[in-house]
C-alpha cells in the first residue's frame, strides 16, 4: 500500500494547533469514528468528544477534543474544534478532579441541576483521561 499524504489543519478558536502532511487521521464523528486517507471523497461532518489520531509516519500523535467540525476537501482536511489538547500535555490529576466534580454534581440531583452540562463535563474529563492513558 502506498503511503500517500495530504494536508491537515487542526484549529481551535484560539490558535492553529496543527498543520502538516499526514498519511491518515482518525476522528470521532457524531455517527461514529472515521479515518481519512489521501484521496478521500470530500465531506463535512460534526465531531463529538473523543480522540483525534494523526499519523505522519509510524508513530501516531493523539489529541483529546471536545467536538467541532471536520471538513475533507480535495485540497486538504481541516478540523475546527472547540478544544483540543495533545495527549502528552493532559494534566491527568486535573482531569480526574473534574470527573469527580461532575459525578458529584450529577449524584446530588439538585432541583436546578443542569444535567446536559454536567454530563458533557463528565464526558470531556473521561475522554481526557482515556487519551492520556493511550500514550
C-alpha positions in Angstrom: 0.0 0.0 0.0 1.3 3.5 -0.9 1.7 5.9 2.0 0.4 9.0 0.2 0.0 12.1 2.3 -2.4 15.0 2.5 -2.5 18.4 4.2 -4.2 18.5 7.6 -5.0 21.6 9.8 -6.5 21.5 13.2 -7.7 24.8 14.6 -9.3 25.9 17.9 -10.9 29.3 18.3 -7.6 30.5 19.8 -4.9 29.1 17.6 -3.7 26.8 14.8 -2.9 23.7 16.8 -1.5 21.5 14.0 -0.6 22.0 10.3 1.3 19.4 8.3 1.4 16.5 5.9 -0.1 13.3 7.2 -0.8 9.8 5.9 -4.1 9.4 7.9 -6.3 11.0 10.5 -8.9 9.3 12.7 -11.6 11.3 14.3 -14.7 10.9 16.5 -17.7 11.8 14.2 -21.2 12.0 15.6 -22.1 8.9 13.6 -19.0 7.1 14.8 -15.3 7.1 14.4 -13.9 7.5 10.9 -10.5 7.5 9.2 -9.3 9.7 6.3 -6.6 8.6 3.9 -5.2 10.5 0.9 -7.8 10.8 -2.0 -10.8 10.5 0.3 -14.1 11.8 -1.1 -15.0 15.4 0.1 -17.4 15.6 3.0 -18.3 17.6 6.1 -19.3 16.2 9.5 -19.7 17.2 13.1 -17.3 15.9 15.7 -18.1 14.8 19.2 -16.0 14.4 22.3 -13.2 11.9 21.6 -9.7 11.3 20.3 -8.1 12.5 17.1 -5.3 10.3 16.0 -2.8 11.7 13.4 -0.3 9.6 11.5 2.7 11.3 9.9 4.8 8.2 9.9 4.9 5.2 12.1 4.0 6.9 15.4 0.6 8.3 15.9 0.0 11.6 17.6 -3.1 11.8 19.9 -5.3 14.8 20.7 -8.3 15.0 23.0 -11.1 17.0 21.6 -14.4 18.2 22.8 -16.1 18.4 19.4 -16.3 20.6 16.4 -16.5 20.3 12.6 -14.4 18.2 10.2 -14.1 19.0 6.5 -12.5 17.0 3.8 -11.7 18.7 0.5 -9.6 17.7 -2.5 -7.0 20.3 -1.3 -6.8 19.0 2.3 -8.5 18.4 5.6 -9.5 20.9 8.2 -10.8 20.2 11.8 -12.3 23.2 13.5 -12.5 22.0 17.1 -13.9 23.6 20.2 -11.0 22.5 22.3 -8.0 20.2 21.7 -5.2 19.0 23.9 -2.2 16.9 23.0 -2.2 13.6 25.0 1.3 14.4 26.4 0.1 17.7 27.7 -3.0 16.5 29.6 -3.0 17.1 33.3 -4.4 13.8 34.4 -4.8 14.8 38.0 -6.8 17.9 36.9 -9.0 15.7 34.6 -9.6 13.3 37.5 -10.7 16.2 39.7 -13.0 17.5 37.0 -14.5 14.0 36.6 -15.1 13.6 40.4 -16.7 17.1 40.4 -19.0 16.3 37.5 -20.0 12.9 39.0 -20.7 14.5 42.4 -22.8 17.2 40.7 -24.8 14.5 38.9 -25.2 12.4 42.0 -26.5 15.4 44.1 -29.6 15.6 41.8 -30.4 19.1 42.9 -33.5 20.7 41.5 -31.5 23.3 39.5 -29.2 20.6 38.1 -28.1 21.3 34.5 -27.9 17.6 33.5 -26.6 18.1 29.9 -23.9 20.4 31.1 -22.8 18.0 33.9 -22.9 15.1 31.5 -20.8 17.0 29.0 -18.2 17.9 31.6 -18.1 14.2 32.7 -17.6 13.1 29.1 -14.8 15.6 28.5 -13.0 14.6 31.7 -13.3 10.9 30.9 -12.0 11.4 27.4 -9.0 13.4 28.6 -8.1 10.6 31.0 -8.6 8.0 28.3 -6.5 9.8 25.7 -3.7 10.5 28.2 -3.6 6.8 29.0 -3.2 5.8 25.3 0.3 7.2 25.1 
